[in-house]
Structure formats: structure tokens, C-alpha cells
Amino acid sequence: MLFSSLVFLFTFLPITLLVYYLVPRKVKNVVLLIASLIFYAWGEPVYIFLMLISILFNYFCGMDIALKAGRKSQVRSLIFTIVVNLFILGFFKYYGFIVTNLNAILPFYIPYRKLELPIGISFYTFQTLSYIIDVYRGNVDVQVNLIDFGTYVTMFPQLIAGPIVQYADVERQLRERKESLTKFGYGAWFFVIGLAKKVLLANTIGSIYENIAAMDGMSVVTAWLGCLAYTFQIYFDFSGYSDMAVGLGKMFGFEFMQNFNYPYISKSVTEFWRRWHISLGSWFREYVYIPLGGNRVTVPRHLLNLLIVWFLTGLWHGASWNFILWGLHFFVWLMLEKYLLRDFLQKLPSWLRHFYTLAVVFVGWGVFAMEDLTVCAGYFKTCFGSG
């Protein structure tokens, strides 16, 4: 069920809001949990059981970690929980990708059945991992209320497209949030802005890109126009969904973090990634980059840390080599800015730094858009005058 669908706008959302505001405080999370499960099951009723298993598994693992007496026992429980969560995510998201690549290099064929990807599995898996890790670190108290924990995992406003909500950010809101007419009004405003971005801008601009991508032959200008169209389509699509999620959260009394902050005004690739998909960047920084040592290590180790983070960032977006290449593309430019280009870029005029950043981002989105690397290479040859 999409936020922009008529079923959601004129049936699901009004009924959910009406019931939510009519019931007493102690039942509101029950309403949200039931509504979120219905929302998720609307498109994939089978995978609702996978989500329920994830809720129960992580709930009891969190309790187990919190109740363990020794640090070594906690570490074992933590590792077990992380491995199981990543195995489930990897099986459904990367199983086909791994087997396909093995079949390409092995002398025999491994038969496999292509699995449908459960909607939102990357988002709710990362959310449960943030909860488990923070419980282990002692940053948050273990959640003993299964309804509240289930509400956190399944919350439909940000389930399908983010932002990724860390448990520490909503721990208190799950039990103490306050709704108001003012907050509801702001939420409605955010939702309408996001809906306009998605329906009026992203869908319209997306049709331009689709028409250009379907062409057999195109000029250099047309190829760059396709990159430009996709650049704005993905921004208005993704930021539109994030705005709608933030707005829906406010309607139900929650405050979610801002996920986009005008990324295309950036004057460096580093700045761009502080403004784009902020919740994903925060998650990888908090739970991967800093535990690896961050930048408080030797230069070779820092480069390895960045490589790991950006390889995983690319892989998180999809099971395809173009996503991995996209992540490595940004790793290279961030590495260059950190160690070679920083002083040089500071000497350039503001408009030239802006142009450089957009050029890097344009190329990145071109790689992101095309799963077939041969088609991608041909497209960029056209962009630079070959063919």
C-alpha cells in the first residue's frame, strides 16, 4: 500500500487516525501496531509472519542480553542476534544475487528459486539491530512491553522508505508522546508537501528519464538530460516519502529525524552525504564506522574503514553489482576529498565547487539507475561523446 494510493489516502489513513484519537492513551500503541501489520500485510500477507518472527526474536534476545550477568555472555548473545538478523536479511535480499554469481564462475549449475523481497526488510532489520546494540551498550533500557516494541519495529509511517529510526530516538516517545492540534497540522503540511513531491514532481520527471533510457540512440545532450532527470526523480521520490513519513509521525505524536537537508546545494561530496539520507548515514556511522575505529586510526586503516562502510552502503541499496559500484564511486571521491582535494577545493569559487559536486553526483546516480553494467558503460560513453 503506497502513501499516494487512493486506498491509503481515503480509507486506511482516515480510519486509523479516527480510531487512534478515540481510544484511551494505553491502547494507542495497540491501534498503531494493528494498523501497521494491516498496512504491511496489504501487499505481502505471507511475509507478515517473517515480521512477527523478527519482532519476537529480537524482543526476547534483547531481554536475554539485558539479563545476562557476565560481559562475555552478553557478547555471545549479541553476536548470535546480529548473525541471525543479518542471515535473514541476506537470505531474502542477496540469496539470488550470490547464487547467480556463483553459477557464472562454477563449472556446475546451482538451481535456485527467485524470492520476492519482503517490503521494508532492510529498514526494520536495521532498526532492530540498533535496538539490540544499544541495549548491549547500555544506551537504552530493554523494552519489556512487547506491544511497544512491536509498534517500534512495524510503525507504518516509515516502514517502506525510511527514515531509519533508531530506538534511542523514540524510546521515550513510545510511552510518553503527546498529540496536539498544532503538531497534527504541521504533520498534515509535511505530508502534503511530500505527496506533491512524489506525485507531481517525481512521477512526472521519472517519465522523462524512462523515455530517454528506452531510446536506442541519443545525443550527448539527451544523455545528460536523462542523468539530470533521474537525479531529480530520485530526490523528489525519496525525500517525498521521507516528508510523508515525518508528517504521518507528527499526526500520531512522534518526532522523526529529518532525512534530507537540501543535498543538491552541497559544495563537496562530503557535504552532500551529510545532507542526503541522513538517517542511513547516521546508522552506518554509529554502528559500523565508529566501532571499526572511525578516523582515529592510521591512514591505511581509515581508508579500509571507509571502504567497508561504502561497500556495505552500496550493497544495502540492492543486490546488484551496480549498487556496489555506486558505493565504491562515492568512496573514491570521499577519500580524495579527505586526503588530496580538500585544500584545492577550498580555493575554488563557490559555483565551481557546486558544479564539481553535482557532476560527481550525476555520474553516481547514472550508475545507481542501471543494473546492467554493459548498458551503463554504453550510456556514459554517449554522455562523453563516444558512439
Disulfide bonds with the S-S distance in Angstrom:
none
